[in-house]
Amino acid sequence: LHQVWFDAPTCKGPEPERLFLVGDNSSSAEFFVTIGVFSFLYSMAAISVYIFLLEKYREGNKGAQA
C-alpha cells in the first residue's frame, strides 16, 4: 500500500497534498483465506463420508452417526 497515493486538496493553498496509503492488511487476508480453505476441505470430507458410508447410515450404526 505504500506505493499507492492520491492527491488531496488542502485548505492552505491551491497545491494538493500527496498522501500515501499506510497499513498492512495481509494478516486479515491470510485469516480469511485459511477459513475458506478449511471450510472447503471440511465440506469435501463431509460429502465423501456421506457418499461412501451411506449404507452404514441406513443400518443405524452408531459409529457412522458419530
N, C-alpha and C positions, 0 to 999 in steps of 0.2 A: 503494500500500500504506500510505501514511502516514495514511490516513483510517480504516483498519480497526484496531480494538482489541479486546482481550479482558481480562477481569478475572481476575487470577491470585491465588491465596491466598498469603499471606506467613506467615513464622514469627514476625514481630514483633508481630502483633496480629490482631484479628478483621476489620479492614478489608482487602478485597482491593486489590491494586495494579493500576492500569490500565496495560497495556503496549500499545504501538503496534508494528505490523509495520514493519520497515525493509528497504530493499533495492530494487534496480532490476533487474528481470529482462527488460526489453524487448529488450536485445541478444540474449539467448538465444532469445527467441521469434522475433525477426526472422531469426535464423540458420536456425531450423528451418522457418520459412515459406519462406524463399528456397530451401532444399534441396528442399522439397516442390514448389515451382513449377518449378524446373529439372528435377526428375525427371519431372514431368507433361509438360513440353514435350518432353523427350527421348523419352519413350515415344510421344507423338503423332507426332513426326518419324520415329521408327523404324517405327511402324505404317504411316505414309504411304509411306515408301520401300519397304517390303515389299509393299504393295498395288499401287503404281503401277509398280514396277520388277521385278515377279515374272518377266516374260518374259526380262529381262536376266540374272537369276539362273539361269534354266533353260538359257540359251545357254552359260553358262560364261564369261561376260565378266569379265575381271579388274577392270575399272573398277567394276562394280556390286558385286563382292565387297569391294573396298577400302572 
